[in-house]
Amino acid sequence: MEKKLQLGILLTTILLLTIFIPSVFAAGPPVVAPPPPPGGGLPPCWEPGPCIPIDGGISLLFAAGLALGGRKLSKSSKKDEQ
């Protein structure tokens, strides 16, 4: 039973690292606004792009998955003890 739990923790850790580490490196350097044009004119219209808030939903989905996995693991370990 203990070996099964260790394997589950190892696989979960590998999965999380596989998901989150590439996203840190894929972000790239910060975006810098272009300098104003010479002669004191107005700067060109420049925006970094739309901001899409996806963190809230993904965090809830991730937490629900962890809770469900923990519940199933708990039930599985209780069956093995009997």
N, C-alpha and C positions, 0 to 999 in steps of 0.2 A: 504494500500500500504506500509506503513512504517513497519507494522508487517511482511510483506512478505520479505522486504529487510533485516530486522533483522534476520529472520529465515535463509535466504540465507547466510548471513555473519556467523552466528553461525555454520551452516552445513559445510561451507568452512573451518572455523577454526578447527572444529573437524576432518575433513578429512585430513587437512595438519598435524595436530598433530599426527594423527594415522599413517601417512606415515613416518614422519621424526623423531619422538621420538624413535621408536624402532631401527632405523638404527644407532642412536648415541650409544645406549647401546649394540648393536650387534657387534660393532667394536672390543671389547675386548681389552686386554692390548697390548702395543706395542711389536713387535717382536724384539728380541735381538739376535745378531749373537752369535754362540757358541764360547767358548774360543779356542785359538789355542792349538794343542796337546802338551803334555809335551815333552821336549827334543828338542825343537826348529824346528820341522819339519814344512812343509807347512800346512796351515789350510785346512780342507776338502772343497770341492766345495759346497758352500751354497748360494742360492739365495732366496729372499723372494717370488718370483713368478712373473708372467708376470703383467705388469701394463697396464690395459685396460682403455683408456680414454673414459668414457661414459658420463661425465658431460656436454659437449657441446650440444649434441643432446637432452638429457633429459631436459636441461634448456630451449632450444628453444621450445620444445614440450609443456612444462609447461607454458611458456609465451604465446604461441599461444592459449592454452586452456583458460588461464585467459582472454585474449583479446576477444575471442569468447564468453565466459560467460558474460563478462562485456557488450558486445554489445547486447546480447540477453536480459540481465536484463534491459538495458537502453531502448530498444524497448518495452519491456513488461511494464515498468513503464510509458512510454509515452502513450501507449494504454489505461492504467488504468485512466490516467488524463483526457482523452477526453470523 
